[in-house]
């Protein structure tokens, strides 16, 4: 199915009003946009997506958001008109725009790229024993840099950017070769998620903005990684691979 790049300029006041009404006023912005998209589009929601905070000032403080979807911009606009509640629709008052992405890529093509990602390692730690004797485990998520520091032990100099570059390289796998990597920004961000009981909780995780150059490897895998995104939290404003001229 063809992939479409979608762009919308969300009305930030309408988004805040809707979030207040559904109990998400304290959630992080990525979670808020994720929830709005889910309410407006259901399974057709753009995922992955990227909130373009660097462009917000040019749009009067409103939120430019770009994403990839299997649906066209016309499909999504129709969903808003047909099924969205008024306070959801108000957030999309500036409309939706889209362009079809190429259906075919060629091995060896070179592109610049930008991506905001959450480079973490996940593991299951034993926290006790169940009544039937089986181990009780809890899934944990940890900054890939801290995992590398623990793995190598004290006294070993490790560069954060190098760890994150390796993390990205692993996830690109056969889809693309990472030619060079530039970590443009790093911060620890409190991310809102739901636990197994569906209650909201926060996790402090790395939020990394990076760029560089990649070279297409396997064209089919490259298409898949564009459509699916990279890493964890792809439905919450991370993992969208944006291509730039090399």
PyMOL commands that set and color helices and strands:
alter all, ss='L'
color gray80, all
select helices_A, chain A and resi 12-21+29-44+53-59+73-83+86-90+144-152+160-175+219-228+234-236
alter helices_A, ss='H'
color red, helices_A
select strands_A, chain A and resi 4-10+49-51+63-69+96-100+110-117+120-129+135-143+176-194+200-216+242-244
alter strands_A, ss='S'
color yellow, strands_A
deselect
rebuild
show_as cartoon
